[in-house]
Amino acid sequence: MRIIQTLSYKGADYLMKQMNGSHESRRIYYFGFQVVIGAIIKGLLLILLAGITRTILPSLIIVGVFVVLRQIAGGYHMKTFGKCIAVSLGVFIAAALISKYTYPFWNRISILIFVILTFIVSLICLLKWAPSDNPNRPITKQEEIDKFKRLSVLFIILWLLASLTAVYFKLNMYTLSGCFGVILEVFTVTPLGHKFFGSLEREIDRVRK
């Protein structure tokens, strides 16, 4: 989005001049501003859409689980912020709607099975493909790969414990939201997820032309 690029450049240029930095430091500041401003805009849009669809709680849970796991497991990144925000908000709100309007139909056994299956599949995928780096955050050192893989496994184990607790107290909507947060993030780590979102990006480009 042009407004993000403009604000990021102005902020980076101002910081560079104030700190007597180099063009390289401005590039780093520029990327940092893009991340921060983009996250703020995405967060505001998420709250707005979640408020309109009345899915604020499940949306926040899905995004919270997704973001925390993404920080350590990585995943596919769209090439532009516009595509990223359109696709991510779309899947977040869709998952939140499913969580909110289907949870009464899940009994304790069925949702327990869903949690366990989510855990098993996610654990296998994380062990096999995490961390998935991106051009802005390459992970090439083996010690870093091992560290992020361990953190990913630790997270999914802690998530399982939290989900089993939620199942025990019959918090079905929150349990489903947590599952969808994990599923969406783990999918972006897998080769299938990379292929799917790559095809989606190309389709968006084709439609825009």
Steps between C-alpha positions, in 0.01 A plus 500: 500500500638835393413679825705248700796537265481881518473515878772239542739685271442834673546342842816317392643810336431709811668243728800471271555878505449529875743218574749586225445157351583356160282398209525143630362607839216679321417177319481318834286776653277493193435129539433543873250780440324292238459213745372722782267719293374197307425313824309800638289535185437126483401494868256789457342339195473167683321663795268683259408186305473289814271763651280503189476120498477484882796264523744708703589233759553206261683730257741617769567142613564381144732791426676470835580131454591556134737791568683341794563175312593692185777684684680172563381273218496751214285439196406627155509878448303681233713728281294813572326633809172540312486131410608401851231702672224391261577129526586489872197702613278290275612168648505635858143629484379186320654279770354721772152473347531121485613490863217721620214342311594131507627451857155403642499198268822355642479264796793438732616183323493647150684817596755296699569290191536819294753642747705181507501469119601866470784439744629185329490641147649833611779332695596289200497803268702715739759228552531455125481856363540759778646753504399632158698816435433786259716750306468758779601253770722226359589218737807318376701404809430149629497614863230755417297240312523260795408776748188610312396139442525430875303814580233400247464156658490652850228741391282228349531292819400797716215571259381140538494532880307827478256347249437192716426732792255695283334173393464397865319825580287472183640817344429371153512828310838592646632149441396510135651845459832378638494200268437716195780736601743206511368341180524822299856571612627144460351489150714800399811306604432197280595466131129461421432831674779672307360361175143602588581857599738540206219398265264736683742788452529429130122485470467837677755649259311354203166644618654843563633510144 
